[in-house]
Amino acid sequence: MDDLPETVKKCMKILDENVDFLSNLEQTLDDKNEDELVPDMQLHQLYDMTEDVAESSKMKRAESNFMRRKAEDSL
C-alpha cells in the first residue's frame, strides 16, 4: 500500500508528458471526420458550418488547456 502514492505520481507524470500528444491525436481524428465535403451546399449553409467549426475548435482548445492545467495541479 505504501507504493500506491508513488505509483499514482508516476502515472500522473506519464499522463502529463503525453497529454499534448493525446490531445493532438484526438483533434486529428476529429478533423478527419470534419473534413468531409458535402456537395451542393448553399452559401448560408457554408457560413453556418464555418461558425460551427470555429466554435468547436475553440471549445476543443479550451478543453485541452483545462485538462493540461488539471494534470499539472494534481502533481
GIPE-V699724 format. One record per helix or strand. SS is the DSSP state (hx for helix, st for strand). FROM is the first residue (numbers start at 1). TO is the last residue. If there is no record, write none. Layout:
BEGIN
ss:SS from:FROM to:TO
ss:SS from:FROM to:TO
END
This chain:
BEGIN
ss:hx from:3 to:34
ss:hx from:43 to:73
END
